[in-house]
Amino acid sequence: MKKISLFLILLISATSCISTKSTLKNVDDNAPDLILNKNNTFIITQFSKDKKYGYDPDYPINIFFRNTQDEAANEVRFLNALAGPNGEKITYRRLETCCPFPTKRSNMGAGFLNVYEVTWEGQKKPVTLYLNIYEKGILMVPMGLSLKKE
């Protein structure tokens, strides 16, 4: 009986980390496929008017990839298309992976967000962006940032 109770506690603990309902608010399976320009960055034509877009884990930047071998490629393609608010050159670094959510686009049945710190010269405080490689969405420039000039 003790073994069964221990097993049930472990099973509940392991499965409670991932909710069965996604909290992501901006997934759009009908979003157009992402297009690359000659510099191997994404062509982005829209600017977000939502201050949560990219800055809140429930409103991540959805940059769906088709295979796990190029998992980080779309993150780099997106980030390399951005600039600071006045066109400043940005630098970025991946801080962590967080925020599990259910998805059908992962063998595990769960996806995670990658968290990036973005900085530029003259900036008072670094910004944190949440990127999601598992789901599709309309790709936009987050508020407070701009597009890099070609």
C-alpha positions as CSV (number, residue, x, y, z in Angstrom):
1,M,0.0,0.0,0.0
2,K,2.9,2.4,0.8
3,K,4.5,1.7,-2.5
4,I,1.2,2.5,-4.4
5,S,0.8,5.7,-2.4
6,L,4.3,6.8,-3.0
7,F,3.9,6.1,-6.7
8,L,0.7,8.1,-6.9
9,I,2.3,11.1,-5.1
10,L,5.3,11.0,-7.5
11,L,3.0,10.7,-10.6
12,I,0.8,13.6,-9.5
13,S,4.0,15.7,-8.7
14,A,5.5,15.0,-12.1
15,T,2.3,15.8,-14.1
16,S,1.3,18.9,-12.1
17,C,4.2,20.9,-13.5
18,I,2.5,21.2,-16.9
19,S,-1.1,22.5,-17.2
20,T,-3.4,20.8,-19.6
21,K,-4.7,24.2,-20.8
22,S,-2.3,26.6,-22.5
23,T,-2.1,30.1,-21.1
24,L,-0.7,31.5,-24.3
25,K,-3.0,34.2,-25.7
26,N,-1.6,35.0,-29.1
27,V,-1.2,31.7,-30.9
28,D,-2.5,31.9,-34.5
29,D,-2.2,28.7,-36.6
30,N,-3.4,30.7,-39.6
31,A,-0.5,33.2,-39.4
32,P,1.5,33.4,-42.6
33,D,4.7,31.4,-42.9
34,L,7.8,33.4,-42.0
35,I,9.9,34.8,-44.8
36,L,13.6,35.4,-44.9
37,N,15.4,38.3,-46.5
38,K,18.8,38.3,-48.2
39,N,20.5,38.8,-44.7
40,N,18.9,35.6,-43.3
41,T,16.7,37.6,-41.0
42,F,12.9,37.6,-41.0
43,I,10.9,40.1,-43.0
44,I,8.8,41.8,-40.4
45,T,6.2,44.4,-41.5
46,Q,4.1,44.9,-38.4
47,F,4.7,46.7,-35.1
48,S,2.9,45.5,-32.0
49,K,0.5,48.0,-30.3
50,D,0.2,45.6,-27.3
51,K,2.8,46.4,-24.6
52,K,2.5,42.7,-23.4
53,Y,3.6,41.3,-26.8
54,G,7.0,39.6,-26.3
55,Y,7.4,41.0,-22.8
56,D,4.9,38.8,-21.0
57,P,5.1,34.9,-21.0
58,D,1.4,34.7,-21.9
59,Y,2.0,36.8,-25.0
60,P,5.3,35.5,-26.4
61,I,6.8,36.1,-29.8
62,N,5.7,32.9,-31.7
63,I,8.4,31.9,-34.2
64,F,7.4,28.3,-35.1
65,F,10.1,26.1,-36.5
66,R,9.6,22.9,-38.5
67,N,12.3,20.7,-37.1
68,T,14.3,20.6,-33.9
69,Q,17.6,20.6,-35.6
70,D,17.3,24.4,-36.2
71,E,15.6,25.2,-33.0
72,A,17.7,28.4,-32.3
73,A,17.9,29.5,-35.9
74,N,14.5,31.2,-35.9
75,E,15.2,33.0,-32.6
76,V,18.4,34.4,-34.2
77,R,16.6,35.3,-37.4
78,F,14.1,37.3,-35.4
79,L,16.5,39.0,-33.0
80,N,18.9,39.9,-35.8
81,A,16.1,41.8,-37.5
82,L,15.6,44.1,-34.5
83,A,17.2,47.4,-33.4
84,G,16.8,49.6,-30.4
85,P,14.1,52.3,-30.3
86,N,16.2,54.8,-32.3
87,G,17.9,52.2,-34.6
88,E,20.6,51.3,-32.1
89,K,22.5,48.0,-32.7
90,I,21.2,45.5,-30.1
91,T,22.9,42.7,-28.4
92,Y,21.1,39.7,-26.8
93,R,21.8,36.7,-24.7
94,R,19.6,33.8,-23.8
95,L,18.9,33.8,-20.1
96,E,16.8,30.7,-19.5
97,T,14.1,28.4,-20.6
98,C,10.8,28.7,-18.7
99,C,7.1,28.5,-18.6
100,P,6.0,25.0,-19.8
101,F,2.8,24.8,-21.7
102,P,1.0,22.0,-23.6
103,T,1.5,21.7,-27.3
104,K,0.9,19.2,-30.0
105,R,4.1,20.3,-31.8
106,S,6.5,18.6,-29.4
107,N,7.2,14.9,-28.9
108,M,7.0,15.5,-25.2
109,G,3.6,17.2,-25.4
110,A,5.0,20.3,-23.8
111,G,6.8,23.4,-25.0
112,F,8.9,25.9,-23.3
113,L,9.6,29.6,-23.8
114,N,13.2,30.9,-24.3
115,V,13.9,34.1,-22.4
116,Y,16.3,36.6,-23.9
117,E,17.9,39.8,-22.5
118,V,18.2,42.5,-25.1
119,T,20.5,45.5,-24.6
120,W,21.7,48.5,-26.7
121,E,24.0,51.5,-26.0
122,G,22.4,54.2,-23.9
123,Q,19.8,51.9,-22.5
124,K,18.8,52.4,-18.8
125,K,17.6,48.9,-18.2
126,P,17.8,45.7,-20.4
127,V,14.5,44.3,-21.7
128,T,13.4,40.7,-21.5
129,L,11.7,39.0,-24.4
130,Y,9.9,35.7,-24.4
131,L,10.2,33.6,-27.6
132,N,8.2,30.5,-28.4
133,I,9.5,28.2,-31.1
134,Y,6.5,25.7,-30.8
135,E,3.6,27.8,-32.0
136,K,2.7,30.1,-34.9
137,G,1.6,33.7,-34.6
138,I,1.8,37.0,-36.4
139,L,5.4,38.1,-36.2
140,M,5.7,41.8,-35.1
141,V,8.3,44.2,-33.6
142,P,7.7,44.5,-29.9
143,M,6.8,48.0,-28.5
144,G,9.9,50.0,-27.7
145,L,12.1,48.4,-30.4
146,S,12.5,49.0,-34.1
147,L,13.7,47.2,-37.2
148,K,17.4,47.1,-38.2
149,K,18.1,49.2,-41.2
150,E,19.5,47.2,-44.1
